[in-house]
Amino acid sequence: MHTRDKRIKQLTFSAIFLAIAMVLPFFTGQIPQIGAMLSPMHIPVFLCGFVCGWPWGLAVGLVAPVLRSLIFGMPKLFPTALAMTFELAAYGAFSGLFYKILPKKNVLIYVSLVISMLSGRVVWGIAEWILLTITGAPFSMDMFIAGAFISALPGIILHIVLIPPLVMITKKAKLIET
């Protein structure tokens, strides 16, 4: 595939993933606690990293939370959408980067995803700590563990169950260059 064609394909898929990130939270939006637990906006960002590469995953992750907050009022801009911006940018970048550098075995899609999830949660914790420190609000290690892992456990499980098979399907359909 020519470089120009590849870039057009990446741009097109990135726009589709951004649109999905805008729409998917509506499926859980009636019950915000469920949306927070399942993290539907994370799914297209991870997929964008895997399918389009780390720069596109990073870009979609940076844009999606703030754009959704400005258009729909959810997530709340400060501190939620701002912290999510760093978290999702890390998810998109790391999933694309680890997928690129690791051998193209299906089991390593899971490894790429889990490392990306852990890295993004650390980035979220740092961003949340900085944003809350600016306002004088507390952010403890217990709050980090609760927010990044305990309350997020349903979403973590959903992502591990859903994302790798979707990546494998896109790989089999030759939508990802291997």
N, CA and C atoms as a LAMMPS dump frame, in Angstrom:
ITEM: TIMESTEP
0
ITEM: NUMBER OF ATOMS
534
ITEM: BOX BOUNDS ff ff ff
-5.0000000000000000e+02 5.0000000000000000e+02
-5.0000000000000000e+02 5.0000000000000000e+02
-5.0000000000000000e+02 5.0000000000000000e+02
ITEM: ATOMS id mol type element x y z
1 1 1 N 0.861 -1.183 0
2 1 2 C 0 0 0
3 1 3 C 0.9 1.236 0
4 2 1 N 0.567 2.201 -0.828
5 2 2 C 1.327 3.439 -0.897
6 2 3 C 1.166 4.229 0.389
7 3 1 N 2.186 5.023 0.706
8 3 2 C 2.165 5.814 1.93
9 3 3 C 0.955 6.735 1.99
10 4 1 N 0.625 7.361 0.864
11 4 2 C -0.531 8.269 0.825
12 4 3 C -1.824 7.505 1.124
13 5 1 N -1.985 6.349 0.508
14 5 2 C -3.177 5.532 0.734
15 5 3 C -3.25 5.068 2.184
16 6 1 N -2.107 4.709 2.738
17 6 2 C -2.057 4.266 4.13
18 6 3 C -2.489 5.4 5.065
19 7 1 N -2.004 6.607 4.806
20 7 2 C -2.377 7.756 5.654
21 7 3 C -3.86 8.079 5.54
22 8 1 N -4.408 7.991 4.352
23 8 2 C -5.841 8.235 4.162
24 8 3 C -6.647 7.185 4.928
25 9 1 N -6.229 5.934 4.85
26 9 2 C -6.895 4.857 5.587
27 9 3 C -6.812 5.102 7.098
28 10 1 N -5.636 5.487 7.586
29 10 2 C -5.471 5.758 9.019
30 10 3 C -6.336 6.935 9.464
31 11 1 N -6.369 7.986 8.664
32 11 2 C -7.188 9.15 8.984
33 11 3 C -8.668 8.781 9.005
34 12 1 N -9.101 8.009 8.026
35 12 2 C -10.501 7.587 7.948
36 12 3 C -10.891 6.748 9.152
37 13 1 N -10.079 5.732 9.456
38 13 2 C -10.383 4.884 10.604
39 13 3 C -10.311 5.667 11.91
40 14 1 N -9.362 6.594 12.027
41 14 2 C -9.264 7.411 13.246
42 14 3 C -10.528 8.247 13.443
43 15 1 N -11.042 8.814 12.352
44 15 2 C -12.276 9.59 12.441
45 15 3 C -13.441 8.702 12.86
46 16 1 N -13.472 7.478 12.345
47 16 2 C -14.528 6.535 12.732
48 16 3 C -14.407 6.185 14.213
49 17 1 N -13.191 5.912 14.682
50 17 2 C -12.998 5.597 16.101
51 17 3 C -13.36 6.785 16.995
52 18 1 N -13.053 8 16.552
53 18 2 C -13.436 9.186 17.319
54 18 3 C -14.959 9.296 17.385
55 19 1 N -15.624 9.05 16.272
56 19 2 C -17.092 9.091 16.261
57 19 3 C -17.675 8.025 17.192
58 20 1 N -17.096 6.835 17.179
59 20 2 C -17.562 5.776 18.083
60 20 3 C -17.35 6.191 19.534
61 21 1 N -16.226 6.843 19.815
62 21 2 C -15.957 7.317 21.185
63 21 3 C -16.993 8.352 21.623
64 22 1 N -17.532 9.1 20.69
65 22 2 C -18.569 10.085 21.024
66 22 3 C -19.909 9.4 21.309
67 23 1 N -20.205 8.331 20.578
68 23 2 C -21.518 7.693 20.629
69 23 3 C -21.611 6.571 21.671
70 24 1 N -20.594 5.782 21.804
71 24 2 C -20.648 4.596 22.668
72 24 3 C -21.078 4.896 24.107
73 25 1 N -20.631 5.992 24.714
74 25 2 C -21.077 6.265 26.086
75 25 3 C -22.584 6.499 26.235
76 26 1 N -23.285 6.775 25.142
77 26 2 C -24.738 6.921 25.238
78 26 3 C -25.414 5.618 25.674
79 27 1 N -24.787 4.488 25.377
80 27 2 C -25.368 3.201 25.755
81 27 3 C -25.347 2.976 27.265
82 28 1 N -24.47 3.679 27.969
83 28 2 C -24.41 3.56 29.428
84 28 3 C -24.742 4.884 30.106
85 29 1 N -25.007 5.909 29.325
86 29 2 C -25.187 7.256 29.845
87 29 3 C -26.362 7.458 30.785
88 30 1 N -27.373 6.604 30.688
89 30 2 C -28.542 6.766 31.558
90 30 3 C -28.209 6.429 33.002
91 31 1 N -27.147 5.633 33.186
92 31 2 C -26.7 5.271 34.533
93 31 3 C -25.201 5.567 34.594
94 32 1 N -24.813 6.787 35.002
95 32 2 C -23.408 7.197 34.958
96 32 3 C -22.452 6.262 35.703
97 33 1 N -22.922 5.632 36.772
98 33 2 C -22.049 4.719 37.515
99 33 3 C -21.642 3.534 36.643
100 34 1 N -22.567 3.034 35.831
101 34 2 C -22.248 1.917 34.942
102 34 3 C -21.273 2.373 33.859
103 35 1 N -21.495 3.565 33.332
104 35 2 C -20.569 4.109 32.337
105 35 3 C -19.172 4.261 32.899
106 36 1 N -19.067 4.738 34.131
107 36 2 C -17.755 4.883 34.769
108 36 3 C -17.102 3.527 34.984
109 37 1 N -17.897 2.519 35.289
110 37 2 C -17.347 1.181 35.517
111 37 3 C -16.921 0.497 34.216
112 38 1 N -17.693 0.667 33.139
113 38 2 C -17.412 -0.036 31.883
114 38 3 C -16.475 0.727 30.947
115 39 1 N -16.349 2.022 31.164
116 39 2 C -15.438 2.862 30.373
117 39 3 C -15.587 2.657 28.865
118 40 1 N -16.767 2.899 28.324
119 40 2 C -16.986 2.627 26.896
120 40 3 C -16.133 3.487 25.966
121 41 1 N -15.761 4.684 26.382
122 41 2 C -14.967 5.553 25.516
123 41 3 C -13.552 5 25.311
124 42 1 N -13.097 4.163 26.238
125 42 2 C -11.751 3.602 26.132
126 42 3 C -11.641 2.624 24.957
127 43 1 N -12.713 1.912 24.653
128 43 2 C -12.678 0.845 23.652
129 43 3 C -12.235 1.359 22.279
130 44 1 N -12.873 2.387 21.713
131 44 2 C -12.424 2.836 20.394
132 44 3 C -11.027 3.446 20.407
133 45 1 N -10.608 3.989 21.543
134 45 2 C -9.259 4.558 21.616
135 45 3 C -8.215 3.441 21.561
136 46 1 N -8.425 2.379 22.344
137 46 2 C -7.521 1.231 22.261
138 46 3 C -7.498 0.687 20.838
139 47 1 N -8.671 0.495 20.261
140 47 2 C -8.748 -0.056 18.904
141 47 3 C -8.043 0.841 17.894
142 48 1 N -8.17 2.139 18.066
143 48 2 C -7.5 3.07 17.162
144 48 3 C -5.989 2.887 17.249
145 49 1 N -5.464 2.737 18.458
146 49 2 C -4.036 2.503 18.603
147 49 3 C -3.588 1.241 17.884
148 50 1 N -4.346 0.159 18.077
149 50 2 C -4.006 -1.108 17.434
150 50 3 C -4.135 -1.032 15.913
151 51 1 N -5.224 -0.475 15.426
152 51 2 C -5.53 -0.496 13.992
153 51 3 C -4.771 0.585 13.222
154 52 1 N -4.706 1.795 13.772
155 52 2 C -4.147 2.923 13.036
156 52 3 C -2.711 3.269 13.424
157 53 1 N -2.268 2.775 14.568
158 53 2 C -0.919 3.091 15.027
159 53 3 C -0.927 4.069 16.182
160 54 1 N 0.22 4.144 16.844
161 54 2 C 0.289 4.937 18.072
162 54 3 C 0.025 6.429 17.877
163 55 1 N 0.482 7.089 16.795
164 55 2 C 0.206 8.535 16.702
165 55 3 C -1.293 8.833 16.607
166 56 1 N -2.015 7.982 15.865
167 56 2 C -3.452 8.18 15.693
168 56 3 C -4.195 7.83 16.977
169 57 1 N -3.769 6.758 17.644
170 57 2 C -4.373 6.4 18.929
171 57 3 C -4.181 7.505 19.946
172 58 1 N -2.981 8.072 19.985
173 58 2 C -2.702 9.19 20.887
174 58 3 C -3.614 10.374 20.571
175 59 1 N -3.74 10.707 19.292
176 59 2 C -4.553 11.863 18.882
177 59 3 C -6.026 11.674 19.249
178 60 1 N -6.574 10.503 18.951
179 60 2 C -7.982 10.243 19.273
180 60 3 C -8.175 10.26 20.786
181 61 1 N -7.224 9.683 21.534
182 61 2 C -7.307 9.709 22.988
183 61 3 C -7.247 11.111 23.563
184 62 1 N -6.442 11.962 22.968
185 62 2 C -6.348 13.358 23.428
186 62 3 C -7.637 14.132 23.183
187 63 1 N -8.24 13.908 22.042
188 63 2 C -9.388 14.696 21.613
189 63 3 C -10.711 14.21 22.215
190 64 1 N -10.916 12.902 22.268
191 64 2 C -12.24 12.338 22.585
192 64 3 C -12.856 12.831 23.902
193 65 1 N -12.18 12.755 25.042
194 65 2 C -12.862 13.137 26.297
195 65 3 C -13.246 14.62 26.348
196 66 1 N -12.333 15.491 25.916
197 66 2 C -12.628 16.931 25.978
198 66 3 C -13.702 17.297 24.959
199 67 1 N -13.615 16.744 23.75
200 67 2 C -14.632 17.017 22.731
201 67 3 C -16.002 16.56 23.199
202 68 1 N -16.059 15.36 23.773
203 68 2 C -17.341 14.834 24.263
204 68 3 C -17.873 15.689 25.41
205 69 1 N -16.97 16.141 26.261
206 69 2 C -17.377 17.001 27.365
207 69 3 C -17.932 18.331 26.856
208 70 1 N -17.262 18.928 25.878
209 70 2 C -17.707 20.212 25.336
210 70 3 C -19.016 20.1 24.564
211 71 1 N -19.205 18.988 23.847
212 71 2 C -20.42 18.819 23.045
213 71 3 C -21.602 18.352 23.895
214 72 1 N -21.38 17.356 24.755
215 72 2 C -22.481 16.708 25.468
216 72 3 C -22.507 16.985 26.973
217 73 1 N -21.483 17.639 27.497
218 73 2 C -21.45 17.935 28.93
219 73 3 C -21.02 16.757 29.796
220 74 1 N -20.693 15.641 29.178
221 74 2 C -20.213 14.463 29.913
222 74 3 C -19.051 13.863 29.15
223 75 1 N -17.999 13.497 29.801
224 75 2 C -17.764 13.614 31.235
225 75 3 C -17.548 15.079 31.623
226 76 1 N -17.693 15.334 32.897
227 76 2 C -17.472 16.678 33.418
228 76 3 C -16.059 17.116 33.032
229 77 1 N -15.924 18.35 32.526
230 77 2 C -14.64 18.801 31.989
231 77 3 C -13.518 18.752 33.025
232 78 1 N -13.761 19.34 34.197
233 78 2 C -12.708 19.381 35.222
234 78 3 C -13.151 18.657 36.461
235 79 1 N -12.388 17.758 36.958
236 79 2 C -11.111 17.259 36.46
237 79 3 C -11.253 16.017 35.577
238 80 1 N -12.472 15.484 35.445
239 80 2 C -12.664 14.17 34.831
240 80 3 C -12.174 14.104 33.383
241 81 1 N -12.719 14.939 32.495
242 81 2 C -12.346 14.865 31.078
243 81 3 C -10.872 15.216 30.869
244 82 1 N -10.376 16.175 31.639
245 82 2 C -8.968 16.534 31.482
246 82 3 C -8.051 15.384 31.882
247 83 1 N -8.34 14.732 32.998
248 83 2 C -7.525 13.579 33.408
249 83 3 C -7.688 12.433 32.413
250 84 1 N -8.917 12.224 31.936
251 84 2 C -9.158 11.172 30.946
252 84 3 C -8.4 11.434 29.651
253 85 1 N -8.208 12.692 29.306
254 85 2 C -7.475 13.041 28.094
255 85 3 C -6.069 12.448 28.129
256 86 1 N -5.404 12.604 29.255
257 86 2 C -4.05 12.046 29.386
258 86 3 C -4.097 10.523 29.423
259 87 1 N -5.071 9.979 30.137
260 87 2 C -5.228 8.53 30.25
261 87 3 C -5.491 7.906 28.874
262 88 1 N -6.467 8.431 28.152
263 88 2 C -6.825 7.854 26.862
264 88 3 C -5.729 8.073 25.817
265 89 1 N -5.052 9.213 25.885
266 89 2 C -3.918 9.426 24.981
267 89 3 C -2.852 8.36 25.227
268 90 1 N -2.616 8.045 26.487
269 90 2 C -1.643 6.999 26.821
270 90 3 C -2.132 5.64 26.321
271 91 1 N -3.422 5.337 26.5
272 91 2 C -3.964 4.069 26.006
273 91 3 C -3.758 3.927 24.502
274 92 1 N -4.135 4.957 23.765
275 92 2 C -4.016 4.909 22.311
276 92 3 C -2.573 4.8 21.864
277 93 1 N -1.698 5.572 22.498
278 93 2 C -0.28 5.545 22.123
279 93 3 C 0.368 4.216 22.486
280 94 1 N 0.163 3.774 23.722
281 94 2 C 0.828 2.541 24.168
282 94 3 C 0.298 1.297 23.455
283 95 1 N -1.01 1.238 23.204
284 95 2 C -1.534 0.049 22.507
285 95 3 C -0.945 -0.032 21.104
286 96 1 N -0.87 1.088 20.411
287 96 2 C -0.274 1.093 19.076
288 96 3 C 1.212 0.821 19.089
289 97 1 N 1.9 1.383 20.065
290 97 2 C 3.345 1.206 20.149
291 97 3 C 3.72 -0.238 20.495
292 98 1 N 3.078 -0.799 21.531
293 98 2 C 3.398 -2.174 21.915
294 98 3 C 2.985 -3.164 20.826
295 99 1 N 1.874 -2.902 20.161
296 99 2 C 1.46 -3.784 19.07
297 99 3 C 2.487 -3.749 17.941
298 100 1 N 3.051 -2.579 17.702
299 100 2 C 4.036 -2.431 16.627
300 100 3 C 5.345 -3.137 16.967
301 101 1 N 5.816 -3.016 18.205
302 101 2 C 7.15 -3.528 18.522
303 101 3 C 7.17 -5.004 18.929
304 102 1 N 6.053 -5.53 19.42
305 102 2 C 6.019 -6.934 19.817
306 102 3 C 5.737 -7.822 18.607
307 103 1 N 6.191 -9.076 18.659
308 103 2 C 5.866 -10.006 17.558
309 103 3 C 4.346 -10.11 17.365
310 104 1 N 3.933 -10.374 16.151
311 104 2 C 2.507 -10.351 15.794
312 104 3 C 1.786 -11.66 16.126
313 105 1 N 1.922 -12.122 17.352
314 105 2 C 1.206 -13.307 17.819
315 105 3 C -0.041 -12.836 18.552
316 106 1 N -1.133 -13.574 18.385
317 106 2 C -2.394 -13.159 18.996
318 106 3 C -2.31 -13.004 20.505
319 107 1 N -1.566 -13.871 21.173
320 107 2 C -1.446 -13.777 22.629
321 107 3 C -0.787 -12.455 23.037
322 108 1 N 0.072 -11.921 22.182
323 108 2 C 0.757 -10.664 22.506
324 108 3 C -0.157 -9.45 22.344
325 109 1 N -1.293 -9.625 21.68
326 109 2 C -2.295 -8.551 21.665
327 109 3 C -2.789 -8.332 23.099
328 110 1 N -3.002 -9.421 23.829
329 110 2 C -3.411 -9.328 25.235
330 110 3 C -2.317 -8.652 26.066
331 111 1 N -1.079 -9.017 25.817
332 111 2 C 0.043 -8.425 26.549
333 111 3 C 0.102 -6.92 26.268
334 112 1 N -0.001 -6.552 24.988
335 112 2 C 0.008 -5.129 24.619
336 112 3 C -1.117 -4.379 25.314
337 113 1 N -2.295 -4.983 25.329
338 113 2 C -3.452 -4.353 25.953
339 113 3 C -3.242 -4.17 27.449
340 114 1 N -2.814 -5.211 28.134
341 114 2 C -2.655 -5.131 29.597
342 114 3 C -1.574 -4.122 29.978
343 115 1 N -0.441 -4.136 29.268
344 115 2 C 0.612 -3.155 29.563
345 115 3 C 0.088 -1.74 29.301
346 116 1 N -0.663 -1.575 28.227
347 116 2 C -1.243 -0.258 27.908
348 116 3 C -2.236 0.177 28.971
349 117 1 N -3.041 -0.769 29.452
350 117 2 C -4.028 -0.444 30.487
351 117 3 C -3.326 -0.006 31.773
352 118 1 N -2.296 -0.711 32.168
353 118 2 C -1.553 -0.351 33.38
354 118 3 C -0.874 1.005 33.218
355 119 1 N -0.249 1.224 32.073
356 119 2 C 0.439 2.49 31.815
357 119 3 C -0.536 3.665 31.814
358 120 1 N -1.663 3.479 31.156
359 120 2 C -2.672 4.541 31.106
360 120 3 C -3.245 4.868 32.466
361 121 1 N -3.401 3.865 33.31
362 121 2 C -3.912 4.105 34.659
363 121 3 C -2.903 4.883 35.495
364 122 1 N -1.628 4.613 35.313
365 122 2 C -0.597 5.394 36.011
366 122 3 C -0.635 6.837 35.521
367 123 1 N -0.741 7.022 34.213
368 123 2 C -0.835 8.378 33.648
369 123 3 C -2.066 9.088 34.195
370 124 1 N -3.206 8.382 34.258
371 124 2 C -4.429 8.975 34.82
372 124 3 C -4.191 9.401 36.269
373 125 1 N -3.562 8.543 37.052
374 125 2 C -3.314 8.861 38.453
375 125 3 C -2.46 10.104 38.619
376 126 1 N -1.425 10.23 37.8
377 126 2 C -0.565 11.416 37.86
378 126 3 C -1.35 12.658 37.456
379 127 1 N -2.107 12.559 36.365
380 127 2 C -2.908 13.705 35.901
381 127 3 C -3.948 14.096 36.944
382 128 1 N -4.633 13.115 37.511
383 128 2 C -5.655 13.383 38.525
384 128 3 C -5.027 14.043 39.752
385 129 1 N -3.878 13.535 40.168
386 129 2 C -3.178 14.102 41.322
387 129 3 C -2.81 15.561 41.063
388 130 1 N -2.252 15.864 39.883
389 130 2 C -1.873 17.241 39.54
390 130 3 C -3.102 18.145 39.512
391 131 1 N -4.156 17.705 38.826
392 131 2 C -5.36 18.537 38.703
393 131 3 C -6.009 18.788 40.06
394 132 1 N -6.092 17.76 40.884
395 132 2 C -6.719 17.941 42.197
396 132 3 C -5.822 18.739 43.144
397 133 1 N -4.518 18.585 43.03
398 133 2 C -3.593 19.365 43.863
399 133 3 C -3.727 20.848 43.559
400 134 1 N -3.933 21.176 42.298
401 134 2 C -4.121 22.582 41.898
402 134 3 C -5.309 23.195 42.64
403 135 1 N -6.358 22.406 42.817
404 135 2 C -7.56 22.926 43.488
405 135 3 C -7.517 22.737 45.002
406 136 1 N -6.475 22.081 45.492
407 136 2 C -6.369 21.84 46.931
408 136 3 C -7.139 20.62 47.408
409 137 1 N -7.669 19.833 46.477
410 137 2 C -8.417 18.632 46.843
411 137 3 C -7.441 17.472 47.045
412 138 1 N -7.789 16.576 47.946
413 138 2 C -6.876 15.447 48.198
414 138 3 C -6.96 14.382 47.102
415 139 1 N -5.855 13.676 46.917
416 139 2 C -5.823 12.508 46.045
417 139 3 C -4.775 11.564 46.617
418 140 1 N -5.244 10.549 47.297
419 140 2 C -4.353 9.623 47.993
420 140 3 C -4.106 8.368 47.154
421 141 1 N -3.177 7.549 47.623
422 141 2 C -2.908 6.273 46.956
423 141 3 C -4.146 5.384 47.01
424 142 1 N -4.891 5.434 48.115
425 142 2 C -6.138 4.664 48.219
426 142 3 C -7.145 5.117 47.166
427 143 1 N -7.222 6.429 46.936
428 143 2 C -8.135 6.957 45.923
429 143 3 C -7.692 6.512 44.521
430 144 1 N -6.383 6.488 44.308
431 144 2 C -5.859 6.025 43.021
432 144 3 C -6.217 4.559 42.791
433 145 1 N -5.94 3.711 43.767
434 145 2 C -6.236 2.276 43.638
435 145 3 C -7.73 2.059 43.405
436 146 1 N -8.557 2.777 44.164
437 146 2 C -10.01 2.634 44.02
438 146 3 C -10.471 3.072 42.629
439 147 1 N -9.975 4.217 42.162
440 147 2 C -10.408 4.744 40.869
441 147 3 C -9.836 4.001 39.678
442 148 1 N -8.577 3.6 39.784
443 148 2 C -7.894 2.989 38.647
444 148 3 C -8.151 1.495 38.53
445 149 1 N -8.453 0.839 39.654
446 149 2 C -8.551 -0.617 39.597
447 149 3 C -9.845 -1.178 40.182
448 150 1 N -10.203 -0.794 41.385
449 150 2 C -11.342 -1.431 42.054
450 150 3 C -12.652 -1.097 41.356
451 151 1 N -12.964 0.192 41.234
452 151 2 C -14.231 0.559 40.589
453 151 3 C -14.18 0.327 39.08
454 152 1 N -12.973 0.239 38.523
455 152 2 C -12.815 0.038 37.081
456 152 3 C -12.769 -1.439 36.691
457 153 1 N -12.848 -2.345 37.647
458 153 2 C -12.701 -3.776 37.36
459 153 3 C -13.666 -4.293 36.282
460 154 1 N -14.951 -3.921 36.31
461 154 2 C -15.833 -4.387 35.215
462 154 3 C -15.356 -3.936 33.833
463 155 1 N -14.879 -2.701 33.732
464 155 2 C -14.361 -2.206 32.458
465 155 3 C -13.084 -2.907 32.048
466 156 1 N -12.221 -3.167 33.019
467 156 2 C -10.976 -3.887 32.731
468 156 3 C -11.302 -5.256 32.143
469 157 1 N -12.218 -5.953 32.777
470 157 2 C -12.623 -7.28 32.291
471 157 3 C -13.247 -7.17 30.892
472 158 1 N -14.159 -6.213 30.719
473 158 2 C -14.789 -6.01 29.407
474 158 3 C -13.747 -5.755 28.326
475 159 1 N -12.787 -4.909 28.61
476 159 2 C -11.775 -4.568 27.62
477 159 3 C -10.903 -5.772 27.274
478 160 1 N -10.533 -6.556 28.279
479 160 2 C -9.704 -7.732 28.033
480 160 3 C -10.475 -8.782 27.228
481 161 1 N -11.77 -8.886 27.473
482 161 2 C -12.597 -9.863 26.747
483 161 3 C -12.928 -9.378 25.331
484 162 1 N -13.145 -8.099 25.143
485 162 2 C -13.645 -7.562 23.878
486 162 3 C -12.559 -7.115 22.901
487 163 1 N -11.58 -6.374 23.373
488 163 2 C -10.649 -5.705 22.465
489 163 3 C -9.746 -6.674 21.701
490 164 1 N -9.064 -7.624 22.347
491 164 2 C -8.2 -8.517 21.552
492 164 3 C -8.931 -9.277 20.439
493 165 1 N -10.124 -9.842 20.691
494 165 2 C -10.81 -10.486 19.559
495 165 3 C -11.146 -9.508 18.423
496 166 1 N -11.502 -8.272 18.758
497 166 2 C -11.774 -7.282 17.711
498 166 3 C -10.51 -6.959 16.92
499 167 1 N -9.378 -6.881 17.623
500 167 2 C -8.112 -6.649 16.927
501 167 3 C -7.798 -7.836 16.017
502 168 1 N -8.029 -9.051 16.504
503 168 2 C -7.78 -10.245 15.688
504 168 3 C -8.674 -10.267 14.449
505 169 1 N -9.905 -9.83 14.597
506 169 2 C -10.831 -9.764 13.456
507 169 3 C -10.337 -8.743 12.44
508 170 1 N -9.917 -7.565 12.907
509 170 2 C -9.415 -6.547 11.97
510 170 3 C -8.122 -7.01 11.306
511 171 1 N -7.313 -7.778 12.053
512 171 2 C -6.078 -8.333 11.486
513 171 3 C -6.408 -9.348 10.392
514 172 1 N -7.366 -10.225 10.68
515 172 2 C -7.764 -11.245 9.71
516 172 3 C -8.396 -10.597 8.468
517 173 1 N -9.113 -9.499 8.67
518 173 2 C -9.722 -8.782 7.544
519 173 3 C -8.723 -7.889 6.815
520 174 1 N -7.456 -7.925 7.264
521 174 2 C -6.364 -7.156 6.657
522 174 3 C -6.574 -5.648 6.769
523 175 1 N -7.239 -5.231 7.846
524 175 2 C -7.383 -3.81 8.126
525 175 3 C -6.182 -3.293 8.917
526 176 1 N -5.404 -4.223 9.478
527 176 2 C -4.17 -3.904 10.19
528 176 3 C -3.04 -4.491 9.388
529 177 1 N -1.982 -3.702 9.223
530 177 2 C -0.806 -4.241 8.564
531 177 3 C -0.021 -5.064 9.556
532 178 1 N 0.302 -6.293 9.21
533 178 2 C 1.072 -7.157 10.106
534 178 3 C 2.491 -7.326 9.641
